[in-house]
Amino acid sequence: NAGVTQTPKFRILKIGQSMTLQCTQDMNHNYMYWYRQDPGMGLKLIYYSVGAGITDKGEVPNGYNVSRSTTEDFPLRLELAAPSQTSVYFCASRSNRGYEQYFGPGTRLTVT
Amino acid sequence: GQQVMQIPQYQHVQEGEDFTTYCNSSTTLSNIQWYKQRPGGHPVFLIQLVKSGEVKKQKRLTFQFGEAKKNSSLHITATQTTDVGTYFCAGNQAGTALIFGKGTTLSVSS
């Protein structure tokens, strides 16, 4: 199993551009999460999903959108990139029988 | 809203010394989890504590959950250079999402 994979690894955006961060898991997990991590800070939950077709806002959803059309994929969309969205983004998943979250390797995004 | 606080923010030790990080919640938790993130890496799950007063050990790591289920600690005995990284606690109340602390970054010199 590849676990949780994220693409791209790095990206530089100009202010106002849009992009989609991809996240895929091959463990058949129902729960998926998007976090952002800023230097010296913990992980802040952006959006999460409890299964295909169901998404909900986390602590810091403004400026982001998500969709969950399949169990495997949970893309995160930035519509109008702002410097405040410069961060490292982690996707995670867990099964509905367990509690351990499995994290992807992260996407480092810079908005200038 | 619910907050999870960790202290210290940074800790430097000599190899062989012990290390402890503390986690405090503003509310009673259903459970608490601990994760480790190596420099440049992603968080990796270490353990979950559920019961009041629970103590669990993993080799040189000892995890405790307070009696009131509002605090927790991670203690590492005789640190090694492989222990370097940031340790996060994360807690939640029943049916809510995990709230992560800001982490304690441990550096170890040999």
Interface residues (C-beta under 8 A of the other chain):
Chain A: Y33 Y35 G40 M41 G42 L43 K44 L45 Y48 G58 E59 F90 A92 Y99 E100 Q101 Y102 F103 G104 P105 G106
Chain B: V4 Q6 Q9 N31 Q33 Y35 G41 H42 P43 V44 F45 Q48 F88 A90 A97 L98 I99 F100 G101 K102 G103
